[in-house]
Amino acid sequence: MIGIFFDPIRYPEEASALSAFADDPQPCVFGIDLSAPAQGLAALIAARREGKTTAILPLLAEPYEATLSTILQTIAGTESHEDRAAQLAALSSGQLLVNGKQPHELAGYAQAHLDAAALALRLADVVLVQAFGERDRWMRALGRPLRRYAVLPPVPARGDGLRLDETAVTIYAPSTPRAALAIYESLLAARRIETAVVAAENAADALQTRVVIAPEWRWLRARSLAGRGYHVVAPNAMRVDECDERIFGYAPPDLRGMLGAVDAALTASGGRERVTTDPQALAAALARDAATIAEGPAVSIVIRTFDRPELLRRAIESVARQTYRNVEIVVVNNGGNDVSDVVAAAAGGRPFRYECLAECKHISAASNAGARAATGAYVGYLDDDDLLYADHCARAVAAIERTQADVVFTTCLAEYAQMHGDEKRVIGYQIYLDRDFHPDDIFVANLSPIHTIVHRRDLFDRFGYFDEELPVTDDWELWLRASVRGARFVRVDRVTCEYSWRYDPLRGNMTIEHQWDFVRAYRTIAERYAGSVSGRTSILTAQANMLADQERRAQDAADPSKRAGVVIGAMSNAVVPVAPAPENAGSRT
């Protein structure tokens, strides 16, 4: 299944390449324009909730290209040939300044686009790249390695059925007005090279020369043209020439270097694809990236709930949809109204246990009740307003079995929503607490939301249960206790669950309402483990800063005039606005 959430007229090669997946229900392949990502991201989130393997082709125009295009048009409009030559030489050598700055310093991605990229690239199972350098581009945008990627096949090769001119050159930029290509025409004319132009005004014209200059930063276009037998001269910002011997790259600002690439293309006798990627091979690679383990030791998922039956139903159903078969559902009613009928109906045939506390206690007491009732070799957790994706248990168990770790944790997606009674308005999403495990860091802050965690059942025998004296952050204290005493933690670098942050002006929010509880709990835990960090200035300073931030939030939360700021501050600036996708959103096959 494919989902096209970009303009196929603007990106025709990308749309054609994705069509290779149209007949395959798995994986779900989405092309998303990150400058307008709302519908595409909503569809991606929906597919992950359904447990489908997902791949994305992220599209985002490079700001530097637009900056260079403007500069080149200005140079092309310079009347003096000498001045044009001097300006091009300065541009090529990096000496041309615009308002005192290098051209690349004038170009930058919008932060909202980078936030959308971070969300999409971390959420998808596989990122499709058009050239090797594009992988590096996304690594820079994420600030971390991009480990799950595959090279997207170009548009299937075909011959144009024409006798191609071996001496002339075509400037092929069907999305660009011809006026913006004047500098390329003038440079080729100075070299006495006969030139044709296919621009926005005549985009449908056939190519009739062997050598084609493709100045738009469209890496799949360059690869697709090369696959059809053309020798392609293209800006090499994304190392596209490493994909095919018939692509002759040049550094984007260096138009003198472009002329050298034209000479190389004119004199080359042939070539072939360096990277062989056909749709079948790519589909197989994506299928291998899906969670495959389905059998193994039992996993008990402890769900804590209190008087939210509809949310509880949704949470239980997410556990019932696990692809891993040996899952036990343990629901702990923390002193609320009886929901045994909801549990039985939502469990979907999975074995379940229902524990009911006589009165509402700290969440730690509910966790311990569930842990003691659980029979699985492994234990995981879920709150009634959160979700597990269908591959959560499979990926967690596979990681524990493979690494023999004591605790594994995955990555999670945070959903931020405004509530008005039962009416919910989704504000947006972000990847939540996206960090690796380091034993020093856990002295400063919690490892990860509790529902990302799956651990061995004997963790309780070795290190004890949750501290029921702590009203909040009891899970942090247990993971810290286990880490200090030698437990091994391993991260599964996949988004396998959702954390729900909801705020209702009338009912409030637990995190906001209990800010002073967080302050007191933090002090207690820091003091309890002070001996383990004695003399370690960096950790002690980080703890002091964290505690000061929590105290400031608690004071603001108690002040009606500042409360709204606390609510907004609880949502990171990196939240990406995403509304639920309407029916038939985007072009989907």
C-alpha positions in Angstrom: 0.0 0.0 0.0 1.3 3.4 -0.8 0.3 6.9 0.4 1.3 9.9 -1.6 1.2 13.0 0.5 3.0 15.3 -1.9 2.3 17.0 -5.2 2.9 14.3 -7.9 3.1 17.0 -10.5 6.0 18.6 -8.7 7.6 15.3 -7.9 6.7 13.0 -10.8 9.7 10.7 -10.5 9.1 10.1 -6.8 5.4 9.3 -7.4 6.3 6.9 -10.2 8.9 5.2 -8.0 6.5 4.7 -5.1 3.9 3.1 -7.5 6.1 0.0 -7.5 4.6 -0.8 -4.0 1.0 -0.3 -5.0 0.1 -4.0 -5.1 1.9 -5.0 -1.9 -0.2 -4.6 1.3 2.9 -4.8 3.4 4.8 -2.6 4.0 2.9 0.7 4.0 5.0 3.2 2.0 4.4 6.9 2.4 5.8 9.8 0.5 5.5 12.9 2.7 6.2 16.5 1.9 7.7 17.7 5.2 6.8 21.3 4.4 3.1 20.4 4.8 3.2 17.1 6.7 0.0 17.0 8.7 -2.0 14.4 6.7 1.0 12.3 5.8 2.1 12.1 9.5 -1.5 11.3 10.6 -1.6 8.4 8.1 1.9 7.2 9.3 0.8 7.2 12.9 -2.4 5.3 12.0 -0.4 2.6 10.2 1.9 2.2 13.2 -1.0 1.9 15.5 -2.3 -0.9 13.3 1.0 -2.7 13.6 2.0 -2.3 10.0 5.6 -2.0 8.9 6.1 1.4 7.4 8.6 3.1 5.1 8.7 6.8 4.2 10.1 8.8 1.4 10.7 12.2 3.1 10.6 15.2 0.7 11.9 18.6 1.7 13.3 21.2 -0.6 16.8 22.2 0.2 16.9 25.9 1.1 20.4 26.3 -0.3 19.1 25.5 -3.7 16.6 28.4 -3.7 19.3 30.7 -2.4 21.8 29.7 -5.2 19.0 30.0 -7.8 18.4 33.6 -6.8 22.1 34.4 -6.9 22.5 32.8 -10.3 19.6 34.7 -11.7 21.1 37.9 -10.4 24.4 37.1 -12.0 22.8 36.2 -15.3 21.2 39.6 -15.4 24.5 41.4 -15.1 25.2 43.1 -18.4 29.0 43.0 -18.4 30.5 39.7 -19.5 33.6 40.4 -17.3 31.4 41.1 -14.3 29.5 37.9 -14.8 32.7 35.9 -15.1 34.1 37.5 -12.0 31.0 36.8 -10.0 30.8 33.2 -11.1 34.5 32.7 -10.2 33.9 34.2 -6.8 30.9 32.0 -6.3 32.8 28.9 -7.3 35.8 29.7 -5.0 33.6 30.6 -2.0 34.6 34.3 -2.1 31.2 35.7 -3.1 29.5 37.3 -0.1 25.9 38.4 0.0 25.3 41.0 2.8 28.6 40.0 4.3 27.7 36.3 4.4 28.4 33.1 2.5 25.4 31.9 0.4 25.0 28.8 2.5 24.8 30.9 5.6 21.7 32.6 4.2 19.9 29.3 3.8 18.3 27.3 6.6 15.5 24.9 7.2 12.4 26.2 9.0 12.4 24.7 12.5 8.9 23.4 12.0 10.1 21.4 9.0 13.0 19.9 11.0 10.6 19.0 13.8 8.4 17.2 11.3 11.4 15.4 9.8 12.5 14.2 13.3 9.1 12.9 14.0 8.6 11.1 10.7 12.1 9.6 10.4 12.0 8.3 14.0 8.5 6.9 13.7 8.9 5.0 10.4 10.5 1.5 10.3 12.6 2.4 7.2 13.6 5.7 5.6 13.8 5.6 1.8 16.7 7.8 0.4 17.3 8.8 -3.2 21.1 9.0 -2.9 23.7 8.2 -0.2 24.2 11.8 0.6 20.6 12.2 1.5 21.1 9.7 4.3 23.7 12.1 5.6 21.3 15.0 5.2 18.8 13.4 7.5 21.4 12.4 9.9 22.4 16.0 10.3 18.7 17.0 10.7 18.2 14.4 13.4 21.5 14.9 15.1 21.9 11.1 15.3 22.7 8.2 13.0 20.1 7.1 10.5 20.5 3.3 10.8 17.4 2.0 9.1 17.4 3.2 5.5 17.2 1.8 2.0 18.0 3.3 -1.4 14.8 3.9 -3.4 14.8 2.4 -6.8 14.6 4.9 -9.7 11.8 5.0 -12.1 12.0 1.7 -14.2 14.4 2.1 -17.1 13.0 2.5 -20.5 14.3 3.7 -23.9 12.9 6.9 -25.4 13.1 5.4 -28.9 14.9 8.4 -30.3 18.2 8.7 -32.1 20.1 10.9 -29.6 22.4 13.7 -30.5 25.9 13.0 -29.1 27.2 16.5 -29.5 24.6 18.8 -28.1 23.3 19.2 -24.5 19.8 19.6 -23.0 19.1 21.7 -19.9 16.3 19.7 -18.3 14.4 21.5 -15.5 10.7 20.9 -16.1 9.8 22.6 -12.8 11.8 25.8 -13.4 10.9 28.8 -15.5 13.2 29.2 -18.5 14.3 32.6 -17.4 15.9 31.1 -14.3 18.1 28.9 -16.5 19.7 31.8 -18.4 23.0 31.4 -16.7 23.4 27.8 -17.8 22.5 28.7 -21.4 25.0 31.6 -21.4 27.8 29.4 -20.1 27.2 26.7 -22.7 26.9 29.2 -25.5 30.3 30.6 -24.4 31.7 27.1 -24.9 30.1 26.8 -28.3 27.9 23.9 -27.2 24.6 23.6 -29.0 21.9 23.7 -26.3 18.2 22.8 -26.0 16.1 23.7 -23.0 13.2 21.8 -21.4 11.7 24.1 -18.8 8.4 24.7 -17.1 7.0 26.3 -20.3 7.7 23.2 -22.4 8.0 20.5 -19.8 6.5 17.8 -22.1 9.1 18.1 -24.8 11.1 15.0 -25.5 14.8 14.8 -24.8 16.9 14.4 -27.9 20.5 14.7 -26.7 22.6 12.1 -24.9 23.9 14.6 -22.4 21.4 16.2 -20.1 22.0 18.8 -17.4 19.5 18.4 -14.6 20.2 21.5 -12.4 17.3 21.0 -10.1 18.2 19.3 -6.9 16.2 16.2 -7.7 18.3 13.1 -7.1 15.8 10.5 -8.2 15.3 12.4 -11.4 19.1 12.2 -12.1 19.1 8.5 -11.4 16.0 7.8 -13.5 17.4 9.7 -16.5 20.7 7.7 -16.1 18.6 4.5 -16.0 17.2 5.5 -19.4 20.6 5.8 -20.9 21.3 9.5 -20.6 24.5 11.0 -19.3 23.4 13.2 -16.6 25.2 16.3 -15.2 23.7 17.1 -11.8 24.5 19.0 -8.6 26.1 16.5 -6.3 24.9 17.9 -2.9 23.7 14.4 -2.0 26.5 12.4 -3.7 24.1 11.2 -6.3 27.0 10.2 -8.7 27.8 7.4 -6.3 24.6 5.6 -7.5 25.4 5.5 -11.2 28.4 5.8 -13.5 26.3 7.8 -15.9 25.8 10.6 -13.5 28.5 13.3 -13.5 28.3 15.4 -10.4 29.5 18.9 -9.6 29.6 21.0 -6.5 26.4 23.2 -6.6 28.0 26.6 -6.4 30.8 25.7 -8.9 29.4 26.3 -12.4 32.9 26.1 -13.8 33.0 22.6 -12.3 29.7 22.0 -14.0 31.3 22.7 -17.4 34.0 20.1 -16.6 31.2 17.6 -15.8 29.6 18.4 -19.2 32.9 17.6 -20.9 33.2 14.3 -18.9 29.6 13.4 -19.9 30.2 14.2 -23.6 33.3 12.1 -23.8 32.1 9.1 -21.7 31.4 6.0 -23.7 28.8 4.4 -21.4 28.3 3.3 -17.8 26.0 1.4 -15.5 24.2 1.6 -12.2 26.6 1.4 -9.3 23.7 0.6 -6.8 21.3 -2.1 -8.0 18.0 -1.6 -6.3 14.9 -3.1 -7.8 11.4 -2.9 -6.2 11.3 -6.6 -5.4 14.7 -6.5 -3.6 13.7 -3.3 -1.7 10.3 -4.8 -0.7 12.1 -7.9 0.6 14.5 -5.7 2.6 11.6 -3.8 4.2 9.9 -7.1 5.0 13.0 -8.3 6.8 12.8 -5.2 9.0 9.4 -6.1 10.3 9.1 -7.7 13.7 9.0 -11.5 13.0 9.2 -13.2 16.4 5.7 -14.4 17.4 6.4 -17.2 20.0 8.3 -17.2 23.2 8.1 -16.8 27.0 5.0 -15.1 28.3 4.8 -11.3 28.7 2.5 -9.9 31.3 1.3 -6.3 30.5 0.2 -4.5 33.7 -2.5 -1.9 33.0 -3.2 0.6 35.8 -6.7 2.2 35.6 -9.1 4.4 37.5 -12.6 5.3 36.3 -11.8 5.7 32.6 -13.6 2.7 31.1 -13.5 3.9 27.4 -9.9 4.8 27.5 -9.2 1.5 29.3 -11.0 -0.4 26.5 -8.7 1.3 23.9 -5.6 0.4 25.9 -6.6 -3.2 26.4 -7.4 -3.6 22.7 -3.9 -2.3 21.8 -2.5 -5.2 23.9 -4.9 -7.7 22.4 -3.6 -6.7 18.9 0.0 -7.7 19.7 1.6 -9.9 17.0 3.4 -11.7 19.8 1.1 -14.5 20.9 2.1 -15.3 24.5 0.7 -12.1 26.2 -1.1 -11.9 29.4 -3.2 -8.8 30.3 -3.2 -7.8 33.9 -5.6 -5.0 34.8 -5.4 -3.3 38.2 -8.4 -1.2 39.1 -6.9 1.4 41.5 -10.0 1.8 43.7 -12.4 2.8 41.0 -15.8 1.5 39.8 -15.9 -2.1 38.6 -14.7 -2.5 35.0 -14.5 -6.3 34.9 -17.0 -6.4 32.0 -14.8 -3.9 30.0 -11.7 -6.0 30.6 -13.4 -9.3 29.5 -14.9 -7.7 26.3 -11.7 -5.9 25.2 -9.2 -8.7 25.9 -10.1 -10.4 22.6 -9.5 -13.9 23.8 -6.2 -13.1 25.5 -5.7 -14.5 29.0 -6.3 -11.8 31.5 -6.3 -11.1 35.3 -8.3 -8.5 37.0 -7.2 -7.0 40.3 -9.2 -4.4 42.2 -7.7 -2.4 45.1 -10.2 -1.5 47.8 -9.2 2.2 47.7 -7.3 4.5 45.4 -3.6 4.5 46.3 -0.4 5.7 44.8 0.2 4.4 41.3 3.1 2.4 42.7 0.7 0.3 44.7 -1.3 -0.5 41.6 2.0 -1.4 39.8 3.0 -3.7 42.6 -0.4 -5.4 42.7 -0.1 -6.1 39.0 3.4 -7.3 39.3 2.5 -9.8 42.0 -0.4 -11.0 40.0 1.6 -11.4 36.7 2.7 -14.9 35.7 4.8 -14.0 32.7 8.6 -14.4 32.5 8.6 -10.8 31.3 6.7 -7.8 32.6 5.6 -4.6 30.8 3.3 -1.7 31.7 0.6 0.5 30.3 -1.6 3.3 31.7 -5.2 3.3 30.6 -4.9 6.4 28.4 -1.8 5.1 26.5 -1.3 2.6 23.7 1.1 -0.1 22.6 1.7 -0.7 18.9 1.2 -4.2 17.7 4.9 -5.0 17.5 5.8 -3.8 21.0 6.1 -7.1 22.7 7.6 -8.9 19.8 10.5 -6.4 19.5 11.0 -6.2 23.3 11.2 -10.0 23.7 13.4 -10.4 20.7 15.8 -7.8 22.2 15.9 -9.4 25.7 16.4 -12.9 24.2 19.1 -11.7 21.9 21.1 -9.6 24.4 20.2 -11.3 27.7 19.6 -7.8 29.1 17.6 -7.4 32.3 15.6 -4.4 31.1 14.8 -3.2 27.5 13.1 0.0 26.6 11.7 1.3 23.3 11.0 4.7 21.9 7.6 6.3 22.3 5.5 8.8 20.5 3.8 11.5 22.6 0.3 12.7 21.7 -0.7 16.1 23.0 -4.4 16.9 23.2 -6.8 19.5 24.5 -9.9 18.0 26.3 -13.3 19.5 26.8 -15.1 16.8 28.7 -15.2 13.8 26.4 -14.3 15.9 23.4 -10.7 15.6 22.3 -8.7 17.9 20.0 -5.3 16.6 19.1 -2.7 19.3 19.1 0.2 17.4 17.8 2.9 14.8 18.3 6.6 14.4 19.0 9.1 11.6 19.7 9.3 11.5 23.5 12.5 11.2 25.6 14.5 10.2 22.6 17.7 9.2 24.2 20.0 6.2 24.7 20.8 4.7 28.1 23.8 5.9 30.1 24.2 4.9 33.8 25.1 8.5 34.7 22.0 10.0 33.1 19.6 8.0 35.1 20.8 9.7 38.3 19.4 13.0 36.9 16.1 12.0 35.2 13.9 9.1 34.5 14.9 6.6 31.8 11.7 6.6 29.7 7.9 6.4 30.1 7.0 3.2 32.0 5.1 1.7 29.1 8.3 1.6 27.0 9.8 -0.8 29.5 9.8 -4.6 29.4 11.9 -6.4 32.0 12.6 -9.9 33.4 10.2 -11.0 36.1 13.0 -11.8 38.4 14.0 -8.1 38.5 11.6 -7.8 41.6 13.3 -10.8 43.3 16.7 -9.2 42.8 16.0 -5.5 43.4 12.6 -5.3 45.1 9.3 -3.8 44.0 8.1 -0.2 43.4 8.4 2.1 46.4 4.8 2.6 47.5 5.8 5.6 49.7 6.6 7.6 46.6 3.5 9.3 45.1 5.1 9.8 41.7 8.3 8.7 39.8 8.4 5.4 41.6 9.3 3.8 38.3 12.4 6.0 38.0 13.5 5.0 41.5 13.2 1.3 40.6 15.2 1.6 37.4 17.8 3.7 39.2 18.0 1.1 42.0 18.4 -1.7 39.5 21.0 0.2 37.5 23.1 1.0 40.6 23.0 -2.7 41.7 24.2 -4.0 38.3 21.1 -4.5 36.1 21.8 -4.4 32.3 19.7 -2.0 30.2 19.3 -2.1 26.4 17.5 0.2 24.1 15.3 -0.9 21.2 15.5 1.9 18.8 11.9 1.7 17.5 8.8 3.6 18.3 6.4 0.9 19.7 4.0 2.8 21.9 2.3 6.1 22.6 2.2 8.3 25.6 -0.9 10.5 26.0 -0.6 14.0 27.4 -4.1 15.5 27.9 -5.2 18.7 29.4 -8.8 19.7 30.3 -9.2 23.2 31.7 -12.0 21.9 34.0 -10.4 18.7 35.1 -6.7 19.6 34.9 -3.9 17.3 34.3 -2.2 14.9 36.8 1.3 16.1 35.9 0.4 19.7 36.4 -1.8 19.2 39.5 0.9 17.3 41.3 4.0 19.4 40.6 5.0 19.6 44.2 4.7 15.8 44.5 7.3 15.6 41.7 9.6 18.1 43.6 9.4 16.1 46.9 9.9 12.8 45.1 12.9 14.1 43.2 14.5 15.3 46.5 13.9 12.0 48.1 15.4 10.0 45.3 18.4 12.3 44.9 19.1 12.1 48.6 18.7 8.3 48.7 21.3 7.8 46.0 23.6 10.7 47.0 26.3 8.3 48.1 26.6 6.8 44.6 27.4 10.2 43.0 29.4 11.8 45.8 32.0 14.1 44.3 30.7 13.8 40.8 30.2 17.5 40.1 28.5 17.2 36.7 25.8 14.9 38.0 25.2 17.0 41.1 25.0 20.2 39.1 22.5 18.5 36.7 20.4 17.3 39.6 20.4 20.8 41.1 19.3 22.4 37.8 16.6 19.8 37.4 15.2 20.3 40.9 15.2 24.1 40.4 13.3 23.7 37.1 10.7 21.5 38.9 10.3 24.0 41.8 9.8 26.8 39.3 7.1 24.8 37.5 5.4 23.9 40.8 5.3 27.6 41.8 3.9 28.6 38.5 1.3 25.8 38.5 0.0 27.2 41.8 -0.4 30.7 40.3 -3.5 31.0 38.2 -1.9 33.8 36.2 1.0 31.5 35.2 -0.8 28.2 35.0 -1.4 28.4 31.2 2.3 28.9 30.7 3.0 25.7 32.6 0.6 23.8 30.5 2.1 25.1 27.3 5.6 24.5 28.7 4.8 20.9 29.3 4.5 20.5 25.6 7.9 20.8 23.9 8.4 23.4 21.2 9.1 20.5 18.9 5.5 19.3 18.9 4.4 18.8 15.3 0.8 19.9 14.6 -0.9 16.8 13.3 -4.7 16.4 13.0 -6.3 13.0 12.5 -6.4 12.2 8.8 -9.8 12.5 7.2 -11.3 9.8 5.0 -9.3 9.3 1.8 -6.7 11.9 2.8 -4.0 12.2 0.2 -3.6 10.0 -2.8 -3.6 6.4 -1.5 -3.4 3.1 -3.3 
